[in-house]
Amino acid sequence: MTDTRISALVIYTDAYSEPFPSRIAADYTLYQRIVGGYIEAVRGHTSTGDQVVFYVNEDGIALGLPTNHTATRLWHRLNPAAEQVLLGNVVVVGADGCDDADVPAEAATLARVVHRDIEIEGFVARIRAAGH
């Protein structure tokens, strides 16, 4: 039996830990369960041209889902023309033609860097607010 799982990032809006790739089934119904509804794909690419696909809840605005700061910043880094924000939980994978594939290593590393940057910014803001 062939393993049809792929390496993906699942970036939760309320996650305090860095996103690391997990092995999951390349299955749209699973993606829908993770994002909490029907999915919409937005895309980016790494510096080496690898495609990166972000699956989001297509009704995120209507549902009032919170901004996913880590996923949004990652998407903006991989798609500089992007101006929107990503809402709710996000599944990030790679692409092989029309098929989902392992998330590119560069994207996974960048997700952790972005997450750390956001944590540091929050820490600095709290220090400044405390008057130090």
Secondary structure, 3 states (H helix, E strand, C coil): CCCCEEEEEEECCCCCCCCCCEEEECCHHHHHHHHCCCEEEEEEECCCCCEEEEEEECCHHHHCCCECHHHHHHHHHHCCCCCCCCECCEEEEEEECCEEECCCHHHHHHHHHHHHHHHHHHHHHHHHHCCC
